[in-house]
Amino acid sequence: MSQSPSMEPRPGDALIVVDVQRDFLPGGALAVPRGDEVVPVLNRYLEIFTGRDLPVVATRDWHPADHCSFRERGGPWPPHCIAGTPGAAFADGLALPAQAIIVSKATAPDKDAYSGFQDTDLARRLREAGVRRVFVGGLATDYCVLNTVRDALAEGFEVVLLEDAIRAVEVHPGDGERAVKEMQDAGADTARLDAVAA
């Protein structure tokens, strides 16, 4: 699917900011190339959603120190986003509103979770807030953004992927592009700031 006619946020919409944490930014333990570039763009989206009094969600990896995704335990990643550490904090300069819903994921040592919906109450909280459509941006396109979008669609939400507010890890070249195509094929619309701010 491509851009639908109205991408202007309205009642029933929410913004989901995925894992914009220090460890995923350049210089962090698991840096996403150019991950810092999403912060000013997401701040514009945050301004739009908070200005219209629409819900804002921020997901975060909040791992125990012995999490199963870490290489020491046979996982694919270096230790990152350990709960309560500076690396797990949201990016400096990310202008989350005080009323943002914070969703911590992958909090159990023996279970990983790339999606903000996995083993959390996010779907219930969105429904209780009357949300029908979610706008999703953040890090990383090919992992936590992809899985959050997949699960949002599976939960019955409409999804708008914010193409200018995502960056990919690219473990394999082209992973980001493939992830965007997969999300579109699954039913997600895509938009950029000019369409949302219109």
Secondary structure, 3 states (H helix, E strand, C coil): CCCCCCCCCCCCEEEEEECCEHHHCCCCCCCCCCHHHHHHHHHHHHHHHHHCCCCEEEEEECECCCCCCEHHHCCCECCCCECCCHHHCECCCCCCCCCCEEEEECCCCCCCCCCCCCCCCHHHHHHHCCCCEEEEEEECHHHHHHHHHHHHHHCCCEEEEEEEEEECCCCCCCHHHHHHHHHHHHCCEEECHHHHCC
